[in-house]
Amino acid sequence: MRLFLDTNFIFGILDLHKNNEDSSAKEIIEELKKNDLPFKLMYHPETLNEFKRTFDSKSIFLKETKWTKEISKIALEINQLSPIEELYHKQNINDEIDPSLFFRKIRSSG
């Protein structure tokens, strides 16, 4: 049986979305693996395009600014960030990183 994943599910698997389905997406994947269930996970090409557009729009915003550790601390206090932005700022606080390098690492690990 084929299960088509939507964009939100994919963001949930990658911890790049803030909603209650995040943990359930991971749980579903774990159950499929653990129980060797006969499902094939698939996505529509437009789903991948939507994911890329969303991801790229956040990366463009982050790449346009020089983020110091101090600015990242302030950004996190605002609490209105997307998960991608939040992930970047948390890492930037610990080890100041250029946004381009940050996004290259994410793309290569996915």
HELIX and SHEET records of a PDB file:
HELIX    1   1 THR A    7  ILE A   13  1                                   7    
HELIX    2   2 GLU A   21  LYS A   34  1                                  14    
HELIX    3   3 PRO A   45  LYS A   63  1                                  19    
HELIX    4   4 LYS A   69  ILE A   78  1                                  10    
HELIX    5   5 PRO A   83  ASN A   94  1                                  12    
HELIX    6   6 PRO A   99  SER A  109  1                                  11    
SHEET    1   A 2 ARG A   2  LEU A   5  0                                        
SHEET    2   A 2 LYS A  40  TYR A  43  1                                        
END                                                                             
